[in-house]
């Protein structure tokens, strides 16, 4: 069965709380880009420092890591 992107957007990505999370992630990456730590297409991601992750990137220390490293330490999703 093909993936229904329209339904997925309406049910998850369009929710206000998800929009806020996405805006925080974008803001954290933009800050890192201004510092020269990342650039478009470099395969790097902004990651929380430490294991106390709340989902929010506001006012928490972050670091730049490779995509592979970041995905390895993410919890498995069902």
Phi, psi and omega in degrees: 000130181290153182286133181264091184293325180297314179296317180300317179297313182297322185275337185230300188292337182271356181290142182304319181292325177290324177297321178294317179298316180296320178296321177296318179296316179297320180295318179296319179291320179297320177298316179295324179293321178296327178280352180084015182277330180225160171212164185301130176080011183273356178076019181254155178226155176270130187232150174294143173270129182088176185259001181273072183266127178254355184100334181268141178257002181285130175056033173235148179294138179232162175219161179261126179228164178290158181301318181297315180299315182294319181289332179295323185267002177283148176293149178293138179250146181270000000 
